[in-house]
């Protein structure tokens, strides 16, 4: 999968999760502008089910992804 900076990340329910800041190993670093605490958060790349256009689609709902973000 070709995940690039500034791509939108959406849950399996189509809801916005965040924006890719960069890839760091097996983790996706989210842009801090998307977080309520203005901190960078990370998602495990194993949560990605695919990439369509400029969207990274996750295998879990947005709310579940948010609770898994470190």
C-alpha positions as CSV (number, residue, x, y, z in Angstrom):
1,X,0.0,0.0,0.0
2,X,1.2,3.4,-0.9
3,X,0.4,5.7,2.0
4,X,1.6,9.3,1.6
5,X,1.8,12.4,3.7
6,X,-1.4,14.5,3.9
7,X,-3.7,11.6,3.0
8,X,-7.0,11.5,4.9
9,X,-7.6,8.5,7.2
10,X,-11.1,7.2,7.5
11,X,-12.6,4.5,9.6
12,X,-14.5,1.5,8.1
13,X,-17.6,3.6,8.7
14,X,-16.3,6.4,6.4
15,X,-15.8,8.9,9.3
16,X,-12.7,11.1,9.5
17,X,-10.0,9.8,11.8
18,X,-7.1,12.1,10.9
19,X,-4.5,13.1,8.3
20,X,-1.2,11.4,7.7
21,X,1.8,13.4,8.8
22,X,4.3,10.7,7.9
23,X,5.1,7.0,8.1
24,X,7.4,5.9,10.9
25,X,8.3,2.2,10.5
26,X,5.1,0.3,11.2
27,X,3.2,3.3,12.5
28,X,1.3,6.2,10.9
29,X,2.0,9.5,12.5
30,X,-1.1,11.6,12.5
31,X,-1.0,15.4,12.0
32,X,-1.4,17.1,15.3
33,X,-3.8,19.6,13.9
34,X,-6.4,16.8,13.9
35,X,-6.1,16.0,17.6
36,X,-7.9,17.8,20.4
37,X,-4.7,18.0,22.5
38,X,-2.5,19.3,19.6
39,X,-0.2,16.3,20.0
40,X,0.9,13.8,17.4
41,X,-0.8,10.4,17.7
42,X,0.1,7.2,16.0
43,X,-1.9,4.3,14.4
44,X,-0.5,0.9,13.7
45,X,-0.3,0.2,9.9
46,X,-2.0,-3.1,10.5
47,X,-5.3,-1.3,11.0
48,X,-5.2,-0.2,7.3
49,X,-7.5,-2.2,5.1
50,X,-6.6,-0.3,1.9
51,X,-5.9,2.9,0.1
52,X,-8.4,4.4,-2.4
53,X,-7.5,7.6,-4.1
54,X,-6.3,10.1,-1.5
55,X,-7.9,8.1,1.4
56,X,-6.4,5.6,3.8
57,X,-9.2,3.2,4.9
58,X,-9.0,1.4,8.2
59,X,-10.5,-2.0,9.2
60,X,-12.1,-0.5,12.3
61,X,-14.6,2.3,12.9
62,X,-13.3,5.8,13.5
63,X,-14.2,5.8,17.2
64,X,-12.4,2.5,17.7
65,X,-9.3,3.8,15.8
66,X,-9.3,6.9,18.0
67,X,-9.2,4.8,21.1
68,X,-6.3,2.8,19.7
69,X,-4.2,5.8,18.7
70,X,-1.2,6.2,20.9
